[in-house]
């Protein structure tokens, strides 16, 4: 029963990144991308619809999550440089087991970010 999920925490304000836009793309062997889904994170910093990919949509291969960091912080009233230090965070990752659970959390501020494979 594989699925893909994400969770974003705003480390500058110490809260979930409610309202951040996130796009999931499939990355082909030649590097071209195909958009799969765009979501806006809820008050908990997660997708309201649950998994970004459910069991039926999970597939082995290369994937990319694009987090709209600057847009999120601007909407919170944070004054950012032009251009911002971090505009988008693009995380490329692989799914090796379509039956596995892949959780991709992001900890982010206007000047740094961290990620890992969560549980």
C-alpha positions in Angstrom: 0.0 0.0 0.0 2.5 2.6 -1.2 1.9 6.4 -1.0 3.8 9.7 -1.1 3.3 12.5 1.4 4.9 15.8 2.4 4.8 18.1 5.5 6.3 21.6 5.6 7.3 23.4 8.7 8.2 27.1 8.8 11.2 27.3 11.1 11.3 31.1 11.0 7.9 31.3 12.7 7.9 28.0 14.4 4.7 26.7 12.7 3.4 24.7 9.8 3.7 26.3 6.4 -0.1 26.8 5.9 -0.9 28.2 2.4 2.4 27.1 0.7 1.9 25.9 -2.9 3.6 22.6 -3.7 3.9 21.0 -7.2 4.7 17.3 -7.8 6.3 16.4 -11.1 7.3 13.1 -12.7 10.9 13.3 -14.1 11.5 11.3 -17.3 14.8 9.5 -18.1 15.7 12.4 -20.5 15.1 15.0 -17.7 11.8 16.3 -19.0 9.1 16.8 -16.4 5.4 16.2 -16.4 3.3 18.0 -13.8 1.2 15.5 -11.8 -0.5 17.6 -9.1 -0.3 21.1 -7.4 -1.7 21.6 -3.9 -1.9 24.3 -1.3 -0.9 23.1 2.2 -3.5 23.2 5.0 -3.2 24.6 8.5 -1.0 21.6 9.5 1.4 22.1 6.6 0.1 19.0 4.8 -2.1 18.3 1.8 -5.8 18.3 2.6 -6.4 15.4 0.3 -3.9 13.2 2.1 -1.3 11.5 0.0 0.2 13.3 -3.0 0.3 9.8 -4.7 -1.9 7.0 -3.5 -1.4 3.3 -4.0 -2.8 3.4 -7.6 -0.6 6.3 -8.7 2.7 5.2 -7.1 5.3 4.4 -9.6 9.0 3.6 -9.5 11.1 6.4 -11.0 12.4 9.9 -10.5 10.1 12.6 -9.0 10.4 16.3 -8.1 8.6 18.4 -5.5 8.7 22.1 -6.0 7.9 24.2 -2.9 7.0 27.9 -3.5 9.0 29.3 -0.6 9.3 33.0 -1.5 5.6 33.2 -2.3 4.7 31.7 1.1 7.0 34.1 3.1 5.8 37.1 1.1 2.2 36.2 1.9 3.2 36.1 5.6 4.5 39.7 5.2 8.2 38.8 5.4 10.3 41.4 3.5 12.5 39.5 1.1 15.2 40.7 -1.2 14.6 40.9 -4.9 15.4 38.3 -6.1 14.9 36.3 -2.9 17.7 34.2 -1.5 15.4 31.1 -1.8 12.6 31.4 -4.3 11.7 27.8 -4.8 13.0 24.6 -3.2 13.1 21.8 -5.8 13.6 18.4 -4.3 14.5 15.5 -6.7 14.0 12.1 -5.2 13.6 8.5 -6.4 10.8 6.0 -5.7 12.4 2.5 -5.8 9.5 0.6 -4.3 6.0 1.5 -5.5 4.6 -0.4 -2.5 6.6 1.7 0.0 5.7 4.7 2.0 7.6 7.8 1.0 7.3 10.9 3.2 9.3 14.0 2.2 9.2 16.7 4.9 10.7 20.2 4.4 11.9 22.5 7.2 12.3 26.0 5.7 13.0 29.6 6.4 13.7 32.5 4.0 17.4 31.6 4.2 17.7 27.8 4.7 16.0 24.5 4.3 16.5 20.9 5.3 14.8 17.7 4.2 15.0 13.9 4.8 13.1 10.8 4.1 10.5 10.6 6.9 8.4 7.8 8.2 
